Amino acid sequence: MSSVLARILSFWLGFATLLAVVTPEPASAQTSGDRRDRRMMIINETGRVIRQFHATNSSIKSWGRDLLGSNVISHGQRYAIDFNDGTGSCQFDFRAVLDNGRAVERYGVDVCTATQWIVAPDGANGRAPGDRRDRRMVIVNATGRVIQEIHATNSGVKDWGRDLLGSKVISQGQRYTMDFDDGTGSCEFDFRAVLDNGRVVEQYGVDVCTAAQWIVSLASPILDPRAAPPPGRGTSQGREAASRVPRCCWRADHSHSTLVRLL
């Protein structure tokens, strides 16, 4: 009888060992093996207290939980955070919420190479190291409608990313200042404004280092949501598809060195 029990026990021990050998590691364990350091120092230079800090990799559309929890970052304080989320991503978006309710955001931060983010009150903290060019622009709504979403990404990125307005809107005639410095050192950006009737105004190749404003107007070419998406945005072919669009369908806007699609 004892020999039978010994065989059964031996069988199950062998089976458990086999499972341990063939069962793959979780994805987070595999990606953490890239050994890249994703820790950064958050430095508060806002003159206020940072009460919340959100960071998600740039492929995620929501901000997720507050990473500070019950902690805060007082003015002048330094706070280290490890941004390794187990996906292997290096590109993250940051959002710091101050004690007066104002939010400071920065997009497309490479946490695998950057070592710190200095959170400053005027949003000028998004500059690439050593780059002192001002990438702030005023968005002016001259459409006669309400702008419900603004998307802006540097022209080397193939998707529009998240809505930069969040819960805000830009009413007709309103002016809204944005800092388009994404930390990459790029000056060339593409813009997309979504109106309250679902129509879209887009402008490509805007030099945010020299342009002072974008006047969003219905005099600009309009992309109807029922029409095919413009090349490089929302298509599987990506931005390289622009080279296959007939010359008749584009015009040059020399004031911003811009190509805008005509429908």
LUMRORO-773192 format. One line per 8 residues: number of its first residue (from 1); their letters; for each residue x, y, z of C-alpha. Coordinates in Angstrom, 3 decimals. Layout:
BEGIN
NUM = a = X:Y:Z | ... .
//
This chain:
BEGIN
1 = mssvlari = 0.000:0.000:0.000 | 2.838:2.357:0.926 | 4.510:1.653:-2.439 | 1.300:2.669:-4.273 | 1.118:5.930:-2.326 | 4.785:6.561:-3.036 | 4.185:6.139:-6.798 | 1.200:8.490:-6.745 .
9 = lsfwlgfa = 3.166:11.093:-4.816 | 6.118:10.711:-7.181 | 3.813:11.146:-10.207 | 2.294:14.399:-8.926 | 5.668:15.798:-7.912 | 6.980:15.086:-11.416 | 3.905:16.682:-13.016 | 4.277:19.824:-10.885 .
17 = tllavvtp = 7.948:20.072:-11.886 | 7.009:19.783:-15.567 | 4.479:22.604:-15.214 | 7.079:24.816:-13.574 | 9.425:24.236:-16.528 | 6.970:24.846:-19.383 | 4.852:27.630:-17.895 | 6.033:30.952:-19.412 .
25 = epasaqts = 6.885:33.966:-17.282 | 4.293:36.712:-17.028 | 4.721:39.504:-19.576 | 5.777:41.955:-16.851 | 8.631:39.689:-15.809 | 9.819:39.371:-19.388 | 9.759:43.093:-20.176 | 11.451:44.028:-16.892 .
33 = gdrrdrrm = 14.437:42.051:-18.173 | 15.390:44.889:-20.531 | 17.299:46.354:-17.536 | 16.504:49.949:-18.596 | 16.194:52.363:-15.706 | 12.828:54.142:-15.817 | 13.234:56.054:-12.569 | 12.938:59.831:-12.737 .
41 = miinetgr = 13.105:62.665:-10.240 | 10.046:64.945:-10.095 | 11.111:68.428:-8.936 | 8.424:70.873:-7.826 | 9.253:74.453:-8.875 | 5.639:75.645:-9.184 | 5.493:77.647:-5.962 | 2.524:75.439:-5.024 .
49 = virqfhat = 2.031:71.982:-3.545 | 1.633:69.068:-5.988 | -1.232:67.024:-4.566 | -1.619:64.460:-7.366 | 0.713:62.969:-9.921 | -0.472:60.815:-12.824 | 1.723:59.065:-15.386 | 0.714:56.563:-18.057 .
57 = nssikswg = 2.511:55.290:-21.114 | 1.486:57.311:-24.137 | -0.600:54.520:-25.717 | -3.138:54.710:-22.862 | -5.979:57.214:-23.191 | -6.788:57.774:-19.479 | -4.617:59.158:-16.678 | -5.196:56.342:-14.221 .
65 = rdllgsnv = -4.625:56.503:-10.463 | -2.767:59.152:-8.483 | 0.782:57.846:-7.963 | 1.365:59.968:-4.858 | -1.406:58.372:-2.830 | -1.462:60.161:0.530 | 1.849:61.946:-0.194 | 2.360:65.445:-1.608 .
73 = ishgqrya = 5.336:67.208:-3.214 | 5.943:70.593:-1.604 | 7.588:73.471:-3.481 | 11.304:72.762:-3.898 | 10.906:69.105:-2.965 | 12.294:66.257:-5.092 | 10.341:63.014:-5.433 | 11.642:59.860:-7.169 .
81 = idfndgtg = 9.205:57.649:-9.111 | 9.847:54.435:-11.056 | 7.749:54.496:-14.253 | 8.322:50.860:-15.241 | 4.762:49.588:-15.808 | 5.848:46.168:-17.086 | 4.934:46.878:-20.732 | 8.450:47.730:-21.904 .
89 = scqfdfra = 7.297:51.228:-22.917 | 9.659:54.198:-22.593 | 7.279:56.969:-23.715 | 5.058:58.374:-20.957 | 2.688:61.296:-20.388 | 2.742:63.192:-17.068 | 0.097:65.209:-15.220 | 0.747:67.106:-11.983 .
97 = vldngrav = -2.267:68.572:-10.142 | -1.514:71.515:-7.851 | -3.246:72.513:-4.623 | -5.114:75.287:-6.470 | -6.604:72.740:-8.888 | -4.435:73.723:-11.847 | -2.860:70.891:-13.832 | 0.574:70.903:-15.477 .
105 = erygvdvc = 1.007:68.292:-18.208 | 3.831:67.014:-20.347 | 3.586:64.498:-23.179 | 5.899:61.973:-24.792 | 8.588:61.883:-22.099 | 11.231:59.210:-22.714 | 11.589:57.784:-19.196 | 14.388:55.500:-20.366 .
113 = tatqwiva = 16.688:58.473:-21.048 | 15.295:61.442:-19.087 | 16.371:61.724:-15.462 | 14.059:64.446:-14.146 | 10.991:66.581:-14.799 | 11.068:70.080:-13.344 | 7.421:71.018:-12.869 | 7.277:74.785:-13.444 .
121 = pdgangra = 4.229:77.066:-13.167 | 4.299:78.469:-16.708 | 4.477:75.119:-18.518 | 7.920:76.000:-19.884 | 9.335:72.869:-18.260 | 8.724:70.805:-21.384 | 11.869:71.976:-23.127 | 14.394:69.465:-24.299 .
129 = pgdrrdrr = 17.737:69.636:-22.442 | 19.563:72.821:-23.489 | 16.703:73.916:-25.770 | 15.337:77.319:-24.767 | 12.928:77.760:-27.688 | 9.413:78.807:-26.789 | 6.833:76.377:-28.197 | 3.767:78.013:-26.697 .
137 = mvivnatg = 1.007:79.013:-29.110 | -2.422:80.579:-28.803 | -5.315:78.581:-30.276 | -7.983:80.997:-31.524 | -11.459:79.624:-32.232 | -12.945:81.373:-35.260 | -15.144:78.484:-36.413 | -18.498:79.715:-35.080 .
145 = rviqeiha = -18.714:76.412:-33.201 | -17.300:75.049:-29.935 | -13.977:73.196:-30.114 | -14.371:70.127:-27.934 | -11.032:68.457:-28.578 | -7.515:69.525:-29.539 | -4.905:66.962:-30.558 | -1.310:67.886:-31.356 .
153 = tnsgvkdw = 1.652:65.625:-31.924 | 5.026:66.200:-33.484 | 5.031:65.250:-37.135 | 7.136:62.140:-36.550 | 4.338:60.487:-34.546 | 1.694:58.505:-36.439 | -1.293:58.735:-34.105 | -3.096:61.725:-32.622 .
161 = grdllgsk = -2.873:60.706:-28.973 | -5.135:62.019:-26.245 | -7.314:65.119:-26.256 | -5.223:67.972:-24.811 | -8.266:69.914:-23.600 | -9.446:67.214:-21.219 | -12.734:68.401:-19.725 | -12.329:71.933:-21.142 .
169 = visqgqry = -13.653:73.403:-24.394 | -12.771:76.457:-26.500 | -15.847:78.543:-27.261 | -16.252:80.688:-30.376 | -13.914:83.681:-30.167 | -12.015:82.290:-27.201 | -8.199:82.186:-27.080 | -6.450:79.249:-25.406 .
177 = tmdfddgt = -2.699:79.047:-24.779 | -0.916:75.699:-25.072 | 2.707:74.626:-24.742 | 3.521:72.113:-27.484 | 6.959:71.172:-26.181 | 6.925:67.376:-25.876 | 10.514:67.106:-24.706 | 11.820:65.715:-28.005 .
185 = gscefdfr = 13.233:68.993:-29.324 | 10.866:68.880:-32.311 | 9.446:72.116:-33.732 | 7.176:70.596:-36.409 | 3.715:69.606:-35.191 | 0.369:68.514:-36.646 | -2.873:69.901:-35.190 | -6.405:68.511:-35.082 .
193 = avldngrv = -9.458:70.367:-33.701 | -12.763:68.512:-33.260 | -15.873:70.706:-33.262 | -19.123:70.163:-31.364 | -20.850:69.028:-34.571 | -18.273:66.305:-35.129 | -16.400:68.034:-37.918 | -12.630:68.220:-37.859 .
201 = veqygvdv = -10.119:70.926:-38.799 | -6.542:69.769:-39.282 | -3.271:71.518:-40.069 | 0.040:69.824:-40.746 | 3.685:70.793:-40.347 | 3.199:73.833:-38.100 | 6.488:75.241:-36.799 | 5.618:75.769:-33.131 .
209 = ctaaqwiv = 9.030:77.367:-32.515 | 8.161:80.363:-34.728 | 4.349:80.458:-35.056 | 2.511:82.467:-32.398 | -1.037:81.245:-32.982 | -3.330:78.895:-34.883 | -6.608:80.509:-35.922 | -9.019:77.599:-36.292 .
217 = slaspild = -11.414:78.723:-39.002 | -13.973:77.209:-41.329 | -12.074:78.997:-44.087 | -9.463:76.309:-43.518 | -9.977:72.951:-45.247 | -12.466:70.869:-43.274 | -12.266:67.127:-42.838 | -15.767:65.693:-42.747 .
225 = praapppg = -15.942:62.673:-40.383 | -17.573:60.659:-43.163 | -14.618:61.183:-45.454 | -11.488:59.049:-45.562 | -8.979:59.973:-42.826 | -5.940:62.015:-43.835 | -2.703:60.178:-44.551 | -0.726:59.067:-41.561 .
233 = rgtsqgre = -3.531:59.535:-39.016 | -6.015:56.795:-38.282 | -4.869:54.641:-41.182 | -2.927:51.419:-41.106 | -0.630:52.741:-43.829 | 0.727:55.519:-41.587 | 2.128:58.891:-42.534 | 4.048:57.466:-45.507 .
241 = aasrvprc = 0.713:57.217:-47.325 | 0.923:60.994:-47.856 | 3.262:60.411:-50.782 | 0.468:58.595:-52.634 | -2.085:61.434:-52.392 | -2.494:63.274:-55.741 | -0.957:66.752:-55.906 | -4.402:68.183:-56.686 .
249 = cwradhsh = -5.553:67.395:-53.168 | -3.050:69.543:-51.271 | -2.282:73.221:-50.998 | 0.649:74.967:-49.367 | 0.127:77.350:-46.482 | 3.401:79.227:-46.701 | 2.776:81.216:-43.528 | 3.393:78.046:-41.535 .
257 = stlvrll = 5.175:75.869:-44.124 | 2.108:73.669:-43.923 | 0.424:71.110:-46.130 | -3.308:70.944:-45.555 | -5.565:68.355:-47.130 | -8.345:69.676:-49.370 | -11.527:67.613:-49.721 .
//
